[in-house]
Amino acid sequence: MGEQVRQVVAGIALKYPPETLIGKRIVLICNLEPATIMGVRSEGMLLAAGAGEVLGLATFMEEVPSGTKIK
């Protein structure tokens, strides 16, 4: 997230193995209080579509610099 590094816990492993996310730009909500999820500290939330199962992660069609605020 820009120059920041955050640990984020998300239930997306069945849809997205970790190696498929390297280099991808996704929407991260970062103005939340940290939470402990499955015993691990999470410092943000990925924005995804779905009810129960993950259908897709929010992203942009254009190249947007990392750390850009969302309106």
Residue pairs with C-beta under 8 A, 6 or more apart in sequence:
1 28
1 30
1 44
1 66
1 67
2 66
2 67
3 67
4 30
4 67
6 28
6 30
6 43
6 44
7 40
7 41
7 42
7 43
8 28
8 42
8 43
8 44
8 45
8 46
9 37
9 38
9 40
9 41
9 42
10 42
10 45
10 46
10 48
11 54
12 46
12 48
12 54
12 57
14 53
14 54
15 53
15 54
15 55
16 54
16 57
24 57
24 59
25 59
25 60
25 63
25 64
25 66
26 46
26 47
26 57
26 58
26 59
27 46
27 47
27 57
27 58
27 59
27 70
28 44
28 45
28 46
28 47
29 44
29 45
29 46
29 47
30 43
30 44
32 44
32 45
34 41
34 42
34 43
35 41
35 42
36 42
46 57
46 58
47 57
47 58
48 54
48 55
48 56
48 57
48 58
49 55
49 56
49 57
49 58
50 56
